[in-house]
Amino acid sequence: MSAPPPTPRRPRRLGWPQRVFSQVLLIQLAIATGVTVLATGLFLAPLSAQLDDEAMQRALAIAQSTAAQPQIAGALLTTAPAPGGPVQSAAERIRRSTGAEYVVVMDRRGVRWSHTDAGRIGKVVSTDPSEALAGDQVMEIDSGTLGRSARGKVPLRDESGHIVGAVSVGIAYDSVRARLLAAIPGLLAYAGGALAVGAVAAYLVSRRIQRQTQDLAFSDISALLTEREAMLHSIREGVVALDRTGRIRLMNDEAQRLLGLGPDAAGRPLDEVLGLGRTADVLAGRVVGHDLLTVRGNRVLLANRMPTDDGGAVATLRDRTELEHLGRELDSTRGLIDALRAQDHEHANRLHTLLGLLELEMHEDAMEFVTEVVGGHRATAEQVTEKVHDPLLAALLVGKATVAAERGVSLRMAPGTLLPDRLVDSRGLVTAVGNLVDNALDAAAGSDGAVIEVGLRTDGRTVVLQVRDSGPGIPPEQHESIFTEGWSTKELPSHGKRGLGLALVRRLAERQGGNATVGSAPEGGAEFTVVLPEALTEPGLTTTAVPEPSTAGEVQ
């Protein structure tokens, strides 16, 4: 069985190329060729007219010179037209010396007295001499007995100035055409050179475009742009593109949402849109690093920045608010577990002590021991609840007191502390107190006479929070930098990021029109002060607004 015949190969169809490089090259070559042809045609058209005019001017000048010789007019009046006459001799001498095709002298009747062909002397000229005989000078391209020529005609006057005849001089038109044809090769050579230079320039430009477009077709570029727009506006990650001057070139929908900006931000400087702060510093590249944390509004963002070849940059933003919240809840849960473990350990020790007292039949001592233990816990809880009437905040402080006691730190309430149960955003204040107490606990633990003092006082609707510790304190040069996102002296927690707690405290205070500052405590440690204006409702009113979820727990 024979093999089937091979399928004939379809011939390649010629058509418009698809690559940007090829299209640009062809367009530029077509433009260069068209411009060259147009320039050549525009040059040749006036050149022909110019050569005709030059030939007629030359013929007229020869005619004027001939008519200016008085002996020719005198001979015309005193002799008869003859091939060997003085007029013929003078005219032929002028013709030979000037290179004219003919020099014809005629009388007022139009009879020739000179001609290149001696047989035509004594005959009437073939063209109308009336204008020259009337005293006018004539320049024209016309045909006569010797063919087509550029002509100049002038009147011939005697010594008295009377017109006695006319002089007609002709320049062979073939010589004019020859000059034109002789100029064409040089002109074409220049045009060809210009076209070659244009073709080389077009090729170089097209090659550059080929490298910049990576030899893509226009359809590929269009598809890439469409895919880019779809990708940028569909991904759940913010993308911000900047040019070399720091202006925003591109911002997708997610970036607008995370940064709280609108579409009108494109084309404006980054610092003008975002204002001063860490977020603008990170996106502008003034803060260098990978996975940089920043806080924008109530959002915790993770930013990365990649420079581009043109001097700009592309920054990506990820929303870590929920993740940070979960991480902090995990840290808080672990802290609670540690507190429960400490209480369990302490409770077991007390039970063992109580069991020993009972086995030794020291019943009165056992009763005193139980009364002391129960009274100590009750005293701590009562001290807090008497001064802090908000249940969430009171529960937080009681729990923190237990954790502090396990770590050998005494947590006490400052004199004059009194907080009514009229908080507008109790969870926000819990965030601030939890972060500052945890920070103070880490600083005071291990020091002699370790103590933390928490003060809460009110002035109208303003709440002032003060947290002091007996730790080493904070150097004055770092009093502002500690509130910057990412600043921390601790080891990384389970969720892998630190340096947000104090930044969130200050941001919380600023959102309510207040501020957070740090100074030196009288005992030598640090003293944090947070002022929260409008933190309390008016007396007699209850809070109906649901507070925004906050992040309480350990300072990162």
Disulfide bonds with the S-S distance in Angstrom:
none
